[in-house]
Amino acid sequence: MNQAIVSNSSTSAQRVAARGASPSSVLPGSRMTQSRVIGALFLAGFLVYGVGFSLVSSLVGGSNFLSTIAAHQSLLALGAFLMLLNTPVDVGKAVLFFPILEKHGKRTALAYLATMIVEVVFLSVGVLALLMIVPLAQHAGDAGAKTLGSILVQLNAMAYQIGEMTLGVGATFLCLLLFRTRLIPRWLAISGLIGYPCLVAGTIAEVFGFHIGLYLTMPGFFFELVLPVWLLTKGFQPTIGAGSIARSPREEQPLGCLNAGQHGETGAQDDVLADGDGKDSRERRHDETSGW
């Protein structure tokens, strides 16, 4: 009977331990895959928007750009397309981040997702303004066409600054949560906590005509380049990223099950004692009958 009790207890403990196993220990591959996808999206967004912005800037950077746009319409359209391609990349990045962040702070997860959506909306508005230059270039000689073209270029620049300002605010809260939960190394989270407020300050300065934004974006570039490399090679921290700390089987077992188990063990002990008492009484009666 004791062997049966021990066997049932060990089987129950194994079942509870299996139920209480952390997701990182059960599905380490899925955690690493998700980390790599997020890291790849960081790099993809940085690449496609950067290349597209460079192509467009090379065409609209001059003072008399309308006269040359007609010969380079396809290049402008390609640059605008690459900039628009950043929209699904950034949204996908925020959506994949959401379930990871939600385990540690639902408000922060929602705030980051919302700010990313607002950012891509502003960036898309700026790209649409650039695409309006293509039909405008056919009227480059008309009065006011040059002024309207400059307004469209400035509209894209303003939309970009506001979008990056929104990104900086949301990413600051993201880095604060990453620092607190240690999903990534704290030195990396600290670089984001330094870089994104600098990005916000730089965008505000650009809006008010102080052209220092390029210098203030450098710390943020460090975070956005190092973070994807870290996610591609190391991933999120497995134990902390699981959102729970491993506990013993008895701690994972519900209170009712513990009480039932204790009562079961006590009842088994009482049965053993009762059997012993019954055996002793039968032996005493046999001794009295046999004359011992």
C-alpha atoms as one frame of an Amber mdcrd trajectory, in Angstrom:
protein
   0.000   0.000   0.000   2.837   2.361   0.809   4.364   1.638  -2.585   1.054
   2.452  -4.263   0.814   5.743  -2.370   4.360   6.709  -3.374   3.706   5.741
  -7.015   0.497   7.807  -7.191   2.218  10.799  -5.576   5.145  10.701  -8.012
   2.772  10.373 -10.984   0.718  13.374  -9.801   3.871  15.407  -9.250   5.059
  14.608 -12.785   1.723  15.678 -14.252   1.690  18.944 -12.298   5.308  19.646
 -13.231   4.473  19.108 -16.895   1.540  21.522 -16.634   3.631  24.092 -14.800
   6.546  23.986 -17.231   7.382  27.403 -18.633   6.761  28.113 -22.348  10.460
  28.768 -22.856  11.362  25.258 -21.711   8.591  23.627 -23.729   8.820  25.674
 -26.929  12.275  27.267 -27.119  12.211  27.142 -30.916   9.065  29.240 -31.234
  10.477  31.880 -28.877  13.669  32.126 -30.893  11.753  32.199 -34.170   9.608
  35.078 -32.948  12.688  36.954 -31.782  14.378  36.509 -35.153  11.299  37.648
 -37.068  11.089  40.839 -34.982  14.807  41.448 -35.463  14.503  40.912 -39.215
  11.601  43.372 -39.375  13.662  46.005 -37.552  16.415  45.679 -40.138  13.974
  45.483 -43.057  12.177  48.677 -42.023  15.443  50.509 -41.541  16.664  49.327
 -44.961  13.611  49.882 -47.148  12.743  53.314 -45.774  16.375  54.412 -45.780
  16.939  53.392 -49.394  13.633  54.887 -50.533  14.280  58.145 -48.680  17.727
  58.411 -50.264  16.314  57.937 -53.773  13.599  60.538 -53.251  15.944  63.039
 -51.620  18.338  62.835 -54.559  15.493  63.912 -56.846  13.715  66.599 -54.809
  16.700  68.060 -53.015  17.505  70.716 -55.637  15.909  74.124 -55.981  14.630
  73.425 -59.510  13.698  69.754 -59.057  10.377  69.959 -60.960  12.181  70.351
 -64.265  14.068  67.085 -63.746  11.300  64.943 -62.217   9.693  64.210 -65.582
  12.793  62.314 -66.713  13.043  60.357 -63.463   9.435  59.527 -62.634  10.111
  55.801 -62.295  12.929  56.435 -59.849  10.715  58.673 -57.728   7.944  56.073
 -57.806  10.398  53.356 -56.729  11.644  55.438 -53.821   8.087  56.223 -52.721
   7.152  52.537 -52.963  10.061  51.534 -50.731   9.056  54.175 -48.208   5.471
  52.890 -48.222   6.743  49.336 -47.796   7.914  50.389 -44.366   4.252  50.664
 -43.274   3.413  46.922 -43.127   6.889  46.202 -41.770   6.461  48.543 -38.793
   2.902  47.413 -38.119   3.968  43.758 -38.237   6.801  44.485 -35.843   4.442
  46.102 -33.343   1.881  43.292 -33.665   4.518  40.629 -32.962   5.819  42.638
 -30.034   2.349  42.973 -28.496   1.885  39.455 -26.972   5.412  39.590 -25.531
   4.903  42.987 -23.927   1.346  42.251 -22.805   2.571  39.633 -20.321   4.483
  42.326 -18.458   2.489  45.512 -19.093  -0.693  45.649 -21.166  -0.834  49.452
 -21.170   2.706  49.705 -22.471   1.973  47.106 -25.146  -1.107  49.031 -26.297
   0.751  52.355 -26.180   3.599  51.020 -28.319   1.188  49.497 -30.840  -0.816
  52.728 -31.030   2.248  54.933 -31.503   3.561  52.690 -34.267   0.236  52.939
 -36.093   0.235  56.735 -35.740   3.831  56.853 -36.981   3.156  54.881 -40.166
   0.065  56.993 -40.875   2.143  60.187 -40.825   4.908  58.601 -42.893   2.366
  57.403 -45.460   0.836  60.883 -45.703   4.306  62.263 -46.437   4.912  59.688
 -49.175   1.565  60.478 -50.800   2.590  64.139 -50.869   5.766  63.152 -52.715
   3.803  61.130 -55.263   1.736  64.211 -56.062   4.919  65.756 -57.451   4.813
  63.347 -60.415   1.724  64.871 -62.103   2.812  68.332 -60.964   6.081  67.949
 -62.888   4.125  68.024 -66.156   3.249  71.645 -65.357   6.712  72.697 -64.245
   6.551  75.877 -66.329   3.230  77.063 -64.917   3.053  79.837 -62.351   2.924
  78.531 -58.806   4.007  74.986 -59.720   7.411  75.442 -58.150   5.873  76.812
 -54.951   3.382  73.965 -54.754   6.160  71.445 -55.302   8.167  72.949 -52.442
   5.095  72.781 -50.201   4.677  69.074 -50.977   8.319  68.406 -50.144   7.971
  70.335 -46.885   4.780  68.439 -46.092   6.668  65.161 -46.373   9.423  66.504
 -44.123   6.923  67.702 -41.505   4.985  64.425 -41.574   8.253  62.557 -41.137
   9.248  64.627 -38.108   5.867  64.193 -36.422   5.868  60.473 -37.139   9.358
  60.050 -35.706   8.371  62.100 -32.662   5.467  59.725 -32.040   7.768  56.736
 -32.511  10.251  58.179 -30.020   7.575  58.559 -27.336   6.231  55.030 -27.767
   9.688  53.454 -28.023  10.773  55.182 -24.807   8.033  53.342 -22.907   9.025
  50.168 -24.751  12.635  50.465 -23.610  11.500  51.216 -20.060   9.541  47.974
 -19.994  12.436  46.063 -21.570  14.745  47.467 -18.903  12.391  46.501 -16.084
  11.691  42.970 -17.323  15.216  42.273 -18.642  13.852  40.781 -21.838  17.055
  42.153 -23.363  20.314  43.159 -21.628  19.908  46.270 -19.533  22.765  48.093
 -21.251  20.888  47.760 -24.526  17.638  48.982 -22.995  19.499  51.939 -21.467
  20.831  52.898 -24.898  17.224  53.055 -26.094  16.202  55.093 -23.060  18.893
  57.580 -24.042  18.409  57.457 -27.804  14.660  57.837 -28.144  14.264  60.932
 -25.925  17.097  62.451 -27.977  15.135  61.557 -31.110  12.045  63.319 -29.736
  14.115  66.398 -28.883  15.647  66.386 -32.364  12.279  66.201 -34.122  10.895
  69.054 -32.027  13.961  71.121 -32.893  13.473  70.392 -36.604   9.819  71.406
 -36.453  10.818  74.792 -35.011  13.557  75.299 -37.573  16.651  74.225 -35.609
  18.403  71.716 -37.851  20.088  69.555 -35.228  17.871  66.493 -35.595  20.457
  64.480 -37.512  22.917  64.649 -34.619  20.297  63.765 -32.025  19.161  60.678
 -33.912  22.550  58.968 -33.639  21.930  57.367 -30.192  18.603  55.998 -31.431
  20.293  54.545 -34.514  22.614  52.584 -32.228  19.662  50.936 -30.476  17.765
  50.176 -33.691  20.844  48.556 -35.229  22.094  46.604 -32.212  18.667  45.370
 -31.037  17.846  43.417 -34.239  21.329  41.892 -34.273  20.829  40.782 -30.673
  17.384  39.342 -31.426  18.687  37.469 -34.459  21.570  35.904 -32.556  20.450
  35.687 -28.907  16.712  36.339 -28.806  14.721  37.448 -25.813  15.837  36.231
 -22.414  14.184  32.788 -22.073  13.429  32.544 -18.352  12.265  36.106 -17.831
  10.575  36.276 -21.203   8.331  33.401 -20.201   6.613  35.718 -17.714   6.816
  33.321 -14.770   9.341  31.748 -12.441   9.518  27.980 -12.169   8.050  26.682
  -8.943   7.982  23.317  -7.267   5.144  20.894  -8.102   3.522  21.401  -4.686
   3.558  25.188  -5.186   2.003  24.817  -8.644  -0.713  22.461  -7.300  -4.009
  24.205  -6.427  -4.935  24.540  -2.767  -7.857  22.180  -3.079  -5.646  19.479
  -4.585  -3.124  19.927  -1.796  -5.824  19.540   0.850  -7.246  16.525  -0.928
  -3.779  14.982  -1.152  -3.124  15.632   2.525  -6.467  14.100   3.471  -5.721
  11.134   1.236  -2.328  10.577   2.867  -3.870  10.916   6.358  -6.653   8.483
   5.454  -4.135   5.961   4.137  -2.155   6.226   7.363  -5.331   5.741   9.412
  -6.194   2.633   7.374  -2.756   1.181   8.059  -3.091   1.918  11.775  -6.592
   0.466  11.838  -5.372  -2.726  10.184  -2.622  -2.955  12.793  -5.084  -2.479
  15.658  -7.397  -5.117  14.215  -4.552  -7.568  13.862  -3.462  -6.990  17.479
  -6.996  -7.527  18.813  -7.387 -10.774  16.829  -4.048 -12.022  18.185  -5.120
 -11.205  21.745  -8.385 -13.152  21.328  -6.472 -16.110  19.869  -4.052 -16.024
  22.806  -6.903 -16.002  25.327  -8.573 -18.931  23.595  -5.422 -21.010  23.325
  -4.494 -20.409  26.981  -1.318 -18.260  26.461
